[in-house]
Amino acid sequence: MVLTGERIYLRPFEESDAEILYKLITRNKSFWGETEPDWQEGYYTFEGQLQNIRYFQTGMGQGQFFTFGIFTKRKHNLIGIINLYEVKRGPFQSGVIGYCLDKNFNGRGLGTESLRLILPFAFITLELNRLSAEVMPRNYPSIRVLEKAGFQKEGFRRDNIMIKGAWESHLQFALLKKDWV
């Protein structure tokens, strides 16, 4: 399954991607560390990323979460990751979106393009009704990505995630299928 946009495409990770995923993760460790949870050191190894890819594949196979690499169309470079996780079925039909881009590709609209690419998959293919996302209040670029994709601010989650040894609060955003354009 490949989701293709104008400048990028999204595709599930394969075990052969472990090296490029490892390089992406380690290259952006301090940059992403400003807004992501504290990961154990084993996460930042080739073997850790190979295990992650196997975990991603299992989650996709079970329909629990969907993790895609964000690749450039021109050179097929891995430049980020986008996740659709906490997929709930039945009366919920919902999921949570998370994404991160290589520091060298921020500010070019690629985060917005990747988010817009995953929306048809979530709302049409998976038939979800609601997507939510959480973002730190000072992460203005990520807030802008969500707003450009039609997400609306719904609330504030105090002391939501431990980041760099401190509890960080997050803004809660959501997009409903009926509001998706």
C-alpha positions in Angstrom: 0.0 0.0 0.0 1.5 3.3 -1.1 -0.2 6.7 -0.6 1.1 9.1 -3.3 1.1 12.9 -3.2 2.6 15.7 -5.2 6.1 15.6 -3.7 6.1 12.7 -1.3 4.6 9.3 -0.8 3.8 7.2 2.3 4.4 3.5 2.6 4.6 1.0 5.4 8.1 0.1 6.5 9.8 -3.1 5.4 12.6 -4.8 7.3 15.0 -3.6 4.6 14.3 0.0 5.8 15.9 -0.6 9.2 19.2 1.1 8.2 17.6 4.3 6.8 15.1 4.4 9.7 18.0 4.1 12.1 19.8 6.9 10.4 16.7 9.2 10.4 16.1 8.5 14.1 19.7 9.1 15.2 20.1 12.2 12.9 17.0 13.8 14.5 17.5 12.6 18.1 18.0 16.0 19.7 15.6 17.8 17.3 12.7 15.4 17.9 13.7 15.0 21.5 12.3 18.5 22.1 8.7 17.3 21.6 8.8 13.5 21.9 8.9 11.2 24.9 12.1 10.0 26.3 13.0 6.7 24.6 15.4 4.1 26.0 18.9 4.0 24.4 18.1 0.7 22.7 15.6 2.6 20.5 18.6 4.5 18.9 20.2 1.4 17.4 19.8 -0.5 14.2 18.4 -3.5 16.1 16.0 -1.3 17.9 14.6 0.1 14.6 14.5 -3.4 13.1 12.3 -4.4 16.1 10.2 -1.3 15.6 9.6 -2.2 12.0 8.5 -5.7 13.0 6.2 -4.2 15.6 4.8 -1.8 13.0 4.1 -4.7 10.7 2.3 -6.7 13.4 0.2 -3.6 14.3 -0.8 -3.1 10.7 -1.6 -6.7 10.3 -3.9 -6.6 13.3 -5.5 -3.2 12.3 -4.4 -1.6 15.6 -2.1 1.1 14.2 -0.6 2.1 10.9 2.9 3.5 10.6 4.2 4.9 7.3 7.5 6.3 6.2 7.4 9.6 4.5 9.6 9.4 1.3 10.5 12.0 -1.3 9.2 11.1 -4.8 12.3 12.4 -6.6 15.0 10.6 -4.7 13.0 8.2 -2.5 14.7 9.5 0.6 13.1 8.7 4.0 12.3 12.1 5.5 9.8 11.3 8.3 7.3 9.1 9.9 3.5 9.4 10.2 1.4 7.2 12.5 -2.2 6.4 12.8 -2.5 4.7 16.2 -4.9 3.9 19.0 -7.4 2.8 16.3 -10.7 2.0 18.0 -13.6 0.3 16.3 -17.2 -0.3 17.1 -19.0 2.8 18.5 -15.7 4.8 18.5 -14.3 4.5 14.9 -11.4 6.8 15.9 -7.7 7.1 15.8 -4.8 9.3 16.8 -2.4 10.9 14.4 1.3 11.6 15.0 4.1 12.7 12.7 7.6 13.9 12.6 9.8 15.2 9.8 13.6 15.4 9.4 14.8 18.7 10.7 16.2 19.5 7.2 12.8 19.1 5.6 10.7 21.2 8.0 8.9 24.4 6.8 8.3 23.1 3.2 4.7 22.0 3.6 5.7 18.3 3.6 4.1 17.7 7.0 0.9 19.1 5.8 1.1 17.0 2.6 1.8 13.8 4.5 -1.2 14.5 6.9 -3.5 15.2 3.9 -2.3 11.9 2.3 -3.3 9.8 5.3 -6.7 11.3 5.8 -8.4 9.5 2.9 -6.9 6.2 4.2 -8.3 6.9 7.7 -11.7 8.2 6.7 -12.4 6.1 3.6 -10.4 3.0 3.7 -10.6 2.4 7.5 -14.0 4.2 7.8 -13.0 6.1 10.9 -15.2 8.9 12.1 -12.7 10.9 14.2 -9.0 11.6 14.2 -7.3 13.4 17.1 -3.8 14.7 17.6 -1.9 16.2 20.5 0.8 18.9 20.2 2.8 21.0 22.7 1.5 24.6 22.8 4.9 26.0 21.8 5.2 23.7 18.8 3.8 26.3 16.4 4.8 24.6 13.2 3.0 21.4 14.1 -0.1 23.3 15.2 -0.1 25.0 11.8 0.1 21.6 10.0 -2.9 20.4 11.9 -4.9 23.6 11.2 -4.1 23.6 7.5 -5.4 20.0 7.4 -8.7 21.1 9.0 -8.1 20.0 12.6 -9.8 22.1 15.2 -8.5 22.7 18.7 -10.7 21.0 21.3 -8.9 21.1 24.6 -5.9 21.1 26.8 -4.3 18.0 28.4 -2.3 18.9 31.5 1.0 17.1 32.3 0.3 14.7 29.4 3.7 13.2 28.5 7.1 13.1 30.1 9.6 14.8 27.8 13.2 15.5 28.7 12.4 14.6 32.3 9.5 17.0 32.7 5.7 16.6 32.3 4.5 18.5 29.3 1.0 19.6 28.6 -0.6 19.3 25.2 -3.3 20.9 23.1 -5.9 18.5 21.8 -6.9 18.8 18.2 -9.5 16.7 16.2 -10.9 16.3 12.7 -14.3 14.6 12.1 -15.0 12.8 8.9 -18.0 15.1 8.2 -15.7 18.2 8.4 -13.0 16.7 6.2 -12.8 18.3 2.8 
